[in-house]
Amino acid sequence: MLNLGQLLGSGVFSVPGVVLNSVGSIGVSLSFWVIAPIFSFVALLSYTELASFFPGRSGAEVVFLEQAYPRPKFFVPTTFAVIAVLLSYSATNSVVFAQYVLSLFDLPITGFSQTVLALSVATVSVGVVAISTKWSLRAVNALSIFKVLSLIFVAVTGIAVLAGFTRISDPFANFHDVWHGSATNPNALATALVKTNFAYVGWSNAFNVLGEVKGTRPVRTVRNAGFISLGIVTVLFVTVNVAYIAAVPLDKIKDSGQLVGALFFQHVFGGHWASKILPVLVALSCVGNIIAVTVGQARVLREVARQGLLPYPTFFASTRPFGTPLGPVALKYALTVLVISLLPARDAFNFLLDLASYPNLVFHAATAIGLWRLRARRASEGLPKSPFQVWDIVIGLWLFQCVFLLVMPWVPPEEGQADVSFWYAMYCVVGVALLLVRKNSMMPCSNVTKHTFHQFCALYYYVRIVLLPKIGGYEIREEVVMLGGGALTSRLVRKYKERSIGEERPLLASPDHH
């Protein structure tokens, strides 16, 4: 349910219009809704092999990267930590929630009303996670079941449209020439794949809590959960997109922005009260997604803190006073409030979605290569192969997708086809900037980012891991700690040069002492 809670978010209700507008034709659009889960499946298989190397540790990608790239010492996990913190917002689902609630009550979508509603739902959803993990998971489970039923309802409605049981006079009008108008521009194809990937984000959520999974075979359990959740949503998402195409004129889908779901029910039910059902379903889906993502990302940030890679690690790793990772949750909420408040409302969804994808693609590519590195290292140490070892072509496909989405967005789109009102590659620039050592003022096409400066990953690494130890006369060393239940984690400790051998001061107190 943790996977489904994130997978069944706002994606299938908010990005189909953007995808169709990018690729131009029904045939290419539907193809992307099939291609995206194929890439997700190959990534899931690769994740499973990586998880089998470290079955007792939560954190997923941060753990994989830390082990695959030990040199420069602590650089990769530090970089991941900074990016994980800066991009740990839930703004996209909050924005979609606001738009669908306003649509539900036939209210105009203004920048002010969208911002107020988005901040409100973020506050309530993140507050639930901060107060109780148990009730957060219960809410995720309840909303996940409800969202599956909701998507089934939309899919069944689409079948009724195709069968001629609704007010739609010609449900096959958009299917007469499905390849007409197909785009070949690399930027358009990359934009479409980024958006469909967003809808399928969540298949790896359970890997973030691998160390907390009960049973003797946690890796197999998490892998099977990924297979089942991906299989369910793939069938539902493709069917729902066919329903949209059957009921809504092509031009209106392209111009729908994030509101294609609302348009679907308006065309099927007209002014009937039933046309208000889907906005309610989408709003609930967004709430469930925000909670599920917050639960998973809070664990990632806490794992990063446990390793001593964040300032004030004791605060971020602590579970006081409610038994929840309150520090990571509070940080995630603060970033969500910041980006929702600062970005122009009309560009917020697309820009934040694109921005979140770009640095993560670098990490995904490094993780794919890292799997080969870990295999070679284990072989040189005489360790057995993983029982979940995948074919090299599977890893290659995952890596190909990452490289494609890193390179093609730099190609200029056709005129009028960019999905933001400012420079099309702004999110690429900001994403790269987050990974580089420099301060960079943003281009003047955005009032929000014009005078913004960022502290970047390598600078943070240099100050925390190199400069401060040099000034303080100590070295940073890593030690492995066994947590309750037998799970293993690591922490960074200060080794003072002038002190006796073995005397260390931990950067982070043992979690068992909290």
Sequence and secondary structure as in RCSB ss.txt:
>XXXX:A:sequence
MLNLGQLLGSGVFSVPGVVLNSVGSIGVSLSFWVIAPIFSFVALLSYTELASFFPGRSGAEVVFLEQAYPRPKFF
VPTTFAVIAVLLSYSATNSVVFAQYVLSLFDLPITGFSQTVLALSVATVSVGVVAISTKWSLRAVNALSIFKVLS
LIFVAVTGIAVLAGFTRISDPFANFHDVWHGSATNPNALATALVKTNFAYVGWSNAFNVLGEVKGTRPVRTVRNA
GFISLGIVTVLFVTVNVAYIAAVPLDKIKDSGQLVGALFFQHVFGGHWASKILPVLVALSCVGNIIAVTVGQARV
LREVARQGLLPYPTFFASTRPFGTPLGPVALKYALTVLVISLLPARDAFNFLLDLASYPNLVFHAATAIGLWRLR
ARRASEGLPKSPFQVWDIVIGLWLFQCVFLLVMPWVPPEEGQADVSFWYAMYCVVGVALLLVRKNSMMPCSNVTK
HTFHQFCALYYYVRIVLLPKIGGYEIREEVVMLGGGALTSRLVRKYKERSIGEERPLLASPDHH
>XXXX:A:secstr
 HHHHHHTSSHHHHSHHHHHHHH SHHHHHHHHHHHHHHHHHHHHHHHHHHHHSTT   THHHHHHHH   STTH
HHHHHHHHHHHT   HHHHHHHHHHHHHHTT    HHHHHHHHHHHHHHHHHHHHH HHHHHHHHHHHHHHHHHH
HHHHHHHHHHHHTT SS S TTGGGTTTTTT    HHHHHHHHHHHHHHHTTTTGGGGGGGG  SS HHHHHHHH
HHHHHHHHHHHHHHHHHHHHHHS HHHHHT TT HHHHHHHHHHTTSGGGGHHHHHHHHHHHHHHHHHHHHHHHH
HHHHHHTT SSSHHHHH  TTTTS HHHHHHHHHHHHHHHHHS HHHHHHHHHHHHHHHHHHHHHHHHHHHHHHH
HHHHHTT    TT   HHHHHHHHHHHHHHHHGGGS   TT  SSSS TTHHHHHHHHTTSSS     TT TTTT
T     HHHHHIIIIIIHHHHHTEEEEEEEEE GGG EEEEEEEEETTS TT EEESS  GGG 
